Amino acid sequence: MIWPAFKLSLLVVSLATLLISVVGTAFGFVLAKRQFRAKELLDAFLTLPMVLPPTVTGYYLILLLGRRGLLGRYLYAITGWTLAFTWEAAVVAASVMALPIMVKSARAALESVDARYETVSFSLGKGEVETFFRVTLPLAFRGIMAGIVLSFARALGEFGATLMLAGNIPGKTQTMPLAIFEAFISGEDKQAQTLALILTFTSIVTIYFTNVLTRPPKST
Amino acid sequence: MLDAKIKKEFKTNGRVTFALDVSFVVREGVTVLFGPSGSGKTTILRSIAGIVTPDVGKIELDERVYFDSATGTNLPIQRRRVGFVFQDYLLFPHLTAVQNVAYAIGSATSKGRRDRAIELLDLLGIAYASDRRPQQLSGGEQQRVALARALGSDPAILLLDEPLSALDSATRQRLLGEIVDLQRKSRIPFLYITHSPADAVRAGDCALILNAGRIVQEGKPAEVFNAPRDSAVSRAVGSENILAGRVKDHNEREGISVIDLAGCELVIPYNALPKSTPVTIGIRSDDIVVSRERIGQTSARNLLEGTINQVVQDGQQADLLTACGVYLKVRVTAQALNALDLRPGVKVYLLIKASSCHLLS
């Protein structure tokens, strides 16, 4: 029970973190560097999973992606496949739940980059994309890394939305937090303890690295 | 050649708080933009760079249209080929000096970029710091790297927004001379914002004086600063005459130095500068005494003969714009103006004490 849950968690969280890093940074960039009317509305929408009860987010995801869901019905009609109760659903749930923390971190990190560095880069003939990858991103790197580490931790601990969308199928969609829950209610204290210890240890390492990354660089 | 016509209004809550309306031509050389804070200098630079968009106008550099409100042309900043140098340098902190400069260079190979970057750093005398990061460089060194970087992109014009104002006086003097040299070598127009009349006179081939969003006078800096056309210009440039010259002679025992101003000579308090050092001298317009006749025996070490070109009256005071080999403005009271019958065309003698001549650089 421990080993499959551990492997699945690792797979789900890795994919989710990868996805969040890219999507979250992109949203963070738009929110930090672009001016448009619905900006704060977009921010509020993206932050929603952070404040809603995870089960509510999970419920919305079913409404959206379930077999008869708003989008899910077309997916089912075309491919005959549905997301609900697959391991991919766990990836989606973890991604949606951890996205707000990434967007917030990326926005703050990118906003802290003095826009005049970008102006200098433009004046040197560099385009938006080159400027982003060679100036903005390196200057926001620590904050973005911190966001990735925190999102990783958030995705690892994801429970409620995963349970709603992916279910709790041992060996298929049962991630570590779900395995702890099941071990606990079926009285297998030893397993629950081991899993809890693994997650606690991971969290401590995560916090440690976040702190290291967000510490201001030593002045020379 | 830069040809710019720029109109832009800035509004706060629908009310126009500042309106810029200028039209000027910049030829090769260093053109100084001078004026009080909020007179529109930086907006002009930003419009040329493409950072702000004018409401109406046309900006052309060497026949290339950067902006034209009539045809809707507005080249993005990336395609304008403008070098921009800021007061706080803005070197990329995650790159070394040489990487900062190489970033700007369009050459194909990384070796080609690095070689050219070293060459430019060498031109600015800062090649020794190639591998240092901006945090490890002094302000003067950072600004040298920033200049090298701006030149790295092979700009068609260099825009300098108070590049020296964060530096100490000695570094500032040295770097100012180097900026002028750089212009002579690169042969592109430099547009230079400064708050220092001394820097303007020393570095500028031409000066544009701005006040409240308009150009109030333009011309050679020595003329513009020492012969302000009206009281608005006079207030913008201040009450000091700024003269550029070279050290000609010293007499240490008698405590004087002689400065050649290319037009006349000036006796100032002794300094130890080597002969032919370029210097800038400041003389406050109210420290100059005017006489209608030649006075023989006075303690004033300078007696200059000249003619009044223009009288600019501002309330109870007036500036006499006199030509005496160089231009000098002389502040007198309305009473003196009448009593001595001072008007254009009148021949006058100017008495200036050596100690009223301040060495500005």
Contacts between the chains, C-beta under 8 A, distances in Angstrom:
chain1	res1	chain2	res2	distance
A	114	B	90	7.4
A	116	B	86	6.8
A	116	B	90	5.5
A	117	B	90	6.0
A	117	B	92	6.4
A	119	B	49	7.9
A	119	B	51	6.0
A	119	B	77	7.3
A	119	B	84	7.2
A	120	B	84	6.5
A	120	B	86	7.6
A	120	B	90	5.3
A	120	B	92	7.8
A	121	B	103	7.7
A	122	B	76	7.6
A	122	B	77	4.4
A	122	B	78	5.2
A	123	B	49	6.1
A	123	B	77	5.7
A	123	B	78	7.9
A	123	B	80	7.6
A	123	B	82	5.7
A	123	B	83	6.9
A	123	B	84	4.5
A	123	B	150	7.9
A	123	B	153	7.5
A	124	B	103	6.6
A	124	B	104	4.3
A	124	B	149	7.2
A	124	B	150	7.9
A	124	B	152	7.2
A	124	B	153	4.4
A	125	B	78	5.5
A	125	B	79	7.6
A	125	B	81	7.1
A	125	B	104	7.6
A	125	B	106	6.7
A	125	B	153	5.2
A	126	B	78	6.6
A	126	B	103	7.8
A	127	B	78	5.9
A	134	B	103	7.1
A	135	B	92	6.1
A	138	B	92	8.0
A	138	B	94	4.6
A	139	B	92	7.7
A	139	B	93	7.1
A	139	B	94	6.2
A	141	B	94	7.9
A	219	B	135	6.8
A	220	B	133	7.7
A	220	B	135	5.6
A	220	B	136	5.9
